[in-house]
Amino acid sequence: MIESNKLHLENFSERKKITILQDLYATVLTYNFLIAFKLQIDDSIHEKKEKGYKTNINILAGKLKDKFIKIMLTDDKEGKDRLINGIKNFAKRNLVHRWKNPHNPELNP
């Protein structure tokens, strides 16, 4: 479920319906990319048996925000892959500790 406060959906700068919808769709698209990156990075962390850590979503969001347009506008596949792998490697170097969840022990590392 998407939380509106995480996506800043209250902060529309436009007044026309079409531009607000465009802003909404762009925000949801960016959020979907962010979550896809996070899930891929978390999977690679778990493969390496680093279960006590998880992706720092704030660091990942900032890096993705900087590179998202460049990824979308790059025509060659190698260039896109290089940008995407750079973001993933950056995020893997900036992990955060996963705290124990007393309400759901299955989520504990």
Wavefront OBJ file of the C-alpha trace (Angstrom):
o trace
v 0.000 0.000 0.000
v 1.316 3.411 -0.916
v 1.407 6.008 1.823
v 0.539 9.470 0.531
v 2.911 11.182 2.952
v 5.890 9.179 1.617
v 5.049 10.161 -1.940
v 4.316 13.800 -1.071
v 0.993 13.593 -2.870
v -0.275 16.642 -1.040
v 2.373 18.831 -2.687
v 0.972 19.482 -6.144
v 2.285 22.613 -7.773
v -0.278 22.773 -10.570
v -3.958 23.722 -10.690
v -5.230 21.956 -13.834
v -6.580 18.432 -13.598
v -4.383 17.093 -16.411
v -1.156 18.378 -14.855
v -2.118 17.066 -11.413
v -2.792 13.634 -12.943
v 0.520 13.771 -14.785
v 2.276 14.624 -11.526
v 0.459 11.773 -9.786
v 1.380 9.226 -12.467
v 5.015 10.337 -12.480
v 5.160 10.014 -8.689
v 3.641 6.525 -8.707
v 5.959 5.420 -11.517
v 9.002 6.683 -9.626
v 7.807 4.987 -6.429
v 7.338 1.695 -8.296
v 10.899 1.907 -9.616
v 12.119 2.657 -6.107
v 10.392 -0.398 -4.652
v 11.617 -2.618 -7.511
v 15.199 -1.503 -6.840
v 14.740 -2.044 -3.092
v 13.396 -5.579 -3.550
v 16.252 -6.543 -5.883
v 18.848 -5.164 -3.477
v 17.212 -6.839 -0.474
v 17.218 -10.165 -2.350
v 20.928 -9.861 -3.075
v 21.583 -8.985 0.583
v 19.750 -12.113 1.736
v 21.666 -14.250 -0.763
v 24.883 -13.065 0.892
v 23.516 -14.069 4.317
v 23.461 -10.462 5.561
v 20.009 -10.869 7.100
v 20.579 -8.249 9.797
v 20.566 -5.464 7.210
v 18.183 -3.908 4.714
v 18.228 -1.252 2.015
v 18.237 2.336 3.222
v 15.196 3.532 1.293
v 16.015 7.220 1.842
v 19.513 6.898 0.357
v 18.129 4.847 -2.524
v 15.361 7.388 -3.196
v 17.833 10.264 -3.292
v 20.157 8.453 -5.692
v 17.280 7.309 -7.900
v 15.887 10.846 -7.978
v 19.232 12.111 -9.294
v 19.565 9.432 -11.995
v 15.974 8.557 -12.969
v 15.662 10.955 -15.916
v 19.094 9.985 -17.203
v 18.109 6.291 -17.107
v 14.891 6.997 -18.992
v 16.589 9.122 -21.655
v 19.561 6.816 -22.268
v 19.063 4.900 -25.509
v 21.722 2.207 -25.281
v 21.168 -0.797 -23.028
v 24.752 -0.821 -21.754
v 24.448 2.785 -20.593
v 21.199 2.043 -18.769
v 22.664 -1.076 -17.168
v 25.716 0.884 -16.017
v 23.537 3.563 -14.404
v 21.250 0.996 -12.763
v 24.151 -1.080 -11.444
v 25.774 2.085 -10.102
v 22.622 2.899 -8.136
v 22.361 -0.664 -6.812
v 26.020 -0.754 -5.767
v 25.693 2.606 -4.045
v 22.636 1.384 -2.143
v 24.411 -1.858 -1.144
v 27.195 0.203 0.429
v 24.647 2.193 2.478
v 22.618 -0.467 4.280
v 20.825 0.020 7.592
v 20.484 -2.394 10.477
v 17.194 -4.270 10.613
v 15.734 -4.036 14.106
v 13.863 -6.939 15.682
v 10.102 -6.827 15.329
v 8.393 -8.011 18.546
v 4.980 -8.143 16.812
v 6.055 -10.353 13.925
v 8.974 -12.672 14.769
v 9.083 -13.968 11.174
v 10.506 -10.631 10.074
v 13.386 -10.773 12.540
v 16.892 -11.340 11.172
l 1 2 3 4 5 6 7 8 9 10 11 12 13 14 15 16 17 18 19 20 21 22 23 24 25 26 27 28 29 30 31 32 33 34 35 36 37 38 39 40 41 42 43 44 45 46 47 48 49 50 51 52 53 54 55 56 57 58 59 60 61 62 63 64 65 66 67 68 69 70 71 72 73 74 75 76 77 78 79 80 81 82 83 84 85 86 87 88 89 90 91 92 93 94 95 96 97 98 99 100 101 102 103 104 105 106 107 108 109
